[in-house]
C-alpha cells in the first residue's frame, strides 16, 4: 500500500481551518492530542473536542494521543481514567497512542519504564481500540526496551528527525515515523508535525472492529 501522510496537532496549532486541510490533499489522517500535562498532572487539551468534531464532519480519519508524565502505575491510572472519560463513545480510524518522552521517566530505568508503558498500552487496548506507543529515538534506544517482549505486540510511532530525510535504521520495527516537526499544511498556522504511516490503519482498524472506545 501507499504510505499515508499523518498530521498530529494540539493546542499549540491554535484554531485550524479544517476545510483547507481537507482540500490540500496533503493529509491522509490526523492524530489529535487528548491530554497534556502540567506540573505532572494531566489536563484535557482545549482544542481536542472541536478538532475531533471537525475531522469527523469532513471524513478525515482521526486518531488520538496523550502525553504521559507518569512514573508510577497509580499516576498512570489517573491519566488513563481522564483519557477514557474524554474519548468514551468516540470512534477513531487511527491508533490511540501513549506519548512517552517526559524527562522524569528517564530515571525509572529501562525495565520499570517498559513495564509501565506496557501496562498503559494494555489498558487502552482493553477499551476495544488499537493502542500504539509514541516515543523518540533517544527514548527507544536508551530508556525503553523498544523491541522487547513486553512491547513487541504494539506498534511504535517513532519520532526521529533526519537531516538527510532517510528512514531510520533500527533493530526494532515501527508502524509510523514522525519525520519532521516543521512541515506546513494549508489551514494550519506555523509548523506542524508530519508522519509516514506504513500500515493502512483505517482499513486494519475497521476490519478488526477497533474503532469505538468502550
Buried (B, 14 or more C-beta within 10 A) or exposed (E): EEBBBBBBBBEBBEEBBBEEBBEEEBBBBBBBBBBBBEEEEBEBBEBBBEBBEBBBEBEBBBBBBBBBBBBEEEBBBEBBEBBBEBBEEBBBBBBBBBBBBBEEBBEBEBEEBBBBBBBBBEBBBEBEBBBBBBBBBEBBEEBBBBBEEBBBEBBBBBBBBEEEEEEBEBEBEBBBBBBBEEBEBBBBEEBBBBBBBBBBBBEBBBEEEBBEBE
